[in-house]
Amino acid sequence: MRGLENQVALVTGGGSGIGRAVCLRFAAEGARVVVADIDTAGAEQTVNTIRAAGTEARAITVNVTDYDAVCAAVREIRESWGAVDVLVNCAGWDRMEPFIKNTPDFWRKVIDINLYGPINCCRAVLDDMIEQGRGKIVNISSDAARVGSTGETVYAAAKGGVLAFSKSLAREVARYRINVNVVCPGPTDTPFIQRLVEGGSEKLVEALKRAIPFGRMASPEEIAGAILFFASADADFITGQVFSVSGGLTMAG
């Protein structure tokens, strides 16, 4: 895709799943990749894979719920590689559980990671993007935010917040040539799905697959393609948009 070579791409949640696939795809397009994750070992594994292919990458351990830590990470990137050109907010967390069984601590964790995390990261990079007069932000929401999802009520609420936040931010920063868009994955073969299977929810996973018109879940690489499009020069005139990648499971307008 056009315009990604030598760009500094910061990907949160880059230590596994969709985030790792995004990091590898950025590297394949010639970007310099910052793999940010609370899981240091996972981030290092992603970096080692990228470096083995001959591309620059570095790992940063960061908790996206800690605004000061996020700002410190962005300063560290700026001092070594320059300002962040592309931010992809992939870090997320959930556990399928009926709302009436949730605890307030569970609500806070879900909202802190899935909503405050992207808010923190966006704010941390915006000053530099405004100063340089350009930037791409891609936030990862979920089709749960668009159509609802049983057992993910607070997660859907947090991801719905990401949609509203992203559209509003896109309006505010368009004057600085900063694009803000959202990708909503449907069911994807990630460690979250693997944990469901290991936890005895294999029938639920199989039912999800049957509900998808294509008859299977997405691979992380298929989600990465949509994200990279929004990050590329091919999307220079696109902002405030929401794009589902769900194999037809949802077809919301």
Rosetta blueprint (number, residue, H / E / L):
1 M L
2 R L
3 G L
4 L L
5 E L
6 N L
7 Q L
8 V E
9 A E
10 L E
11 V E
12 T E
13 G L
14 G L
15 G L
16 S L
17 G H
18 I H
19 G H
20 R H
21 A H
22 V H
23 C H
24 L H
25 R H
26 F H
27 A H
28 A H
29 E L
30 G L
31 A L
32 R E
33 V E
34 V E
35 V E
36 A E
37 D E
38 I L
39 D L
40 T H
41 A H
42 G H
43 A H
44 E H
45 Q H
46 T H
47 V H
48 N H
49 T H
50 I H
51 R H
52 A H
53 A L
54 G L
55 T L
56 E L
57 A E
58 R E
59 A E
60 I E
61 T E
62 V L
63 N L
64 V L
65 T L
66 D L
67 Y H
68 D H
69 A H
70 V H
71 C H
72 A H
73 A H
74 V H
75 R H
76 E H
77 I H
78 R H
79 E H
80 S H
81 W H
82 G L
83 A L
84 V L
85 D L
86 V E
87 L E
88 V E
89 N E
90 C L
91 A L
92 G L
93 W L
94 D L
95 R L
96 M L
97 E L
98 P L
99 F H
100 I H
101 K H
102 N L
103 T L
104 P H
105 D H
106 F H
107 W H
108 R H
109 K H
110 V H
111 I H
112 D H
113 I H
114 N H
115 L H
116 Y H
117 G H
118 P H
119 I H
120 N H
121 C H
122 C H
123 R H
124 A H
125 V H
126 L H
127 D H
128 D H
129 M H
130 I H
131 E H
132 Q H
133 G L
134 R L
135 G E
136 K E
137 I E
138 V E
139 N E
140 I E
141 S L
142 S L
143 D H
144 A H
145 A H
146 R H
147 V H
148 G L
149 S L
150 T L
151 G L
152 E L
153 T H
154 V H
155 Y H
156 A H
157 A H
158 A H
159 K H
160 G H
161 G H
162 V H
163 L H
164 A H
165 F H
166 S H
167 K H
168 S H
169 L H
170 A H
171 R H
172 E H
173 V H
174 A H
175 R H
176 Y H
177 R L
178 I E
179 N E
180 V E
181 N E
182 V E
183 V E
184 C E
185 P E
186 G L
187 P L
188 T E
189 D L
190 T L
191 P H
192 F H
193 I H
194 Q H
195 R H
196 L H
197 V H
198 E H
199 G L
200 G L
201 S L
202 E H
203 K H
204 L H
205 V H
206 E H
207 A H
208 L H
209 K H
210 R H
211 A H
212 I L
213 P L
214 F L
215 G L
216 R L
217 M L
218 A E
219 S L
220 P H
221 E H
222 E H
223 I H
224 A H
225 G H
226 A H
227 I H
228 L H
229 F H
230 F H
231 A H
232 S L
233 A H
234 D H
235 A H
236 D L
237 F L
238 I L
239 T L
240 G L
241 Q L
242 V E
243 F E
244 S E
245 V E
246 S L
247 G L
248 G L
249 L L
250 T L
251 M L
252 A L
253 G L
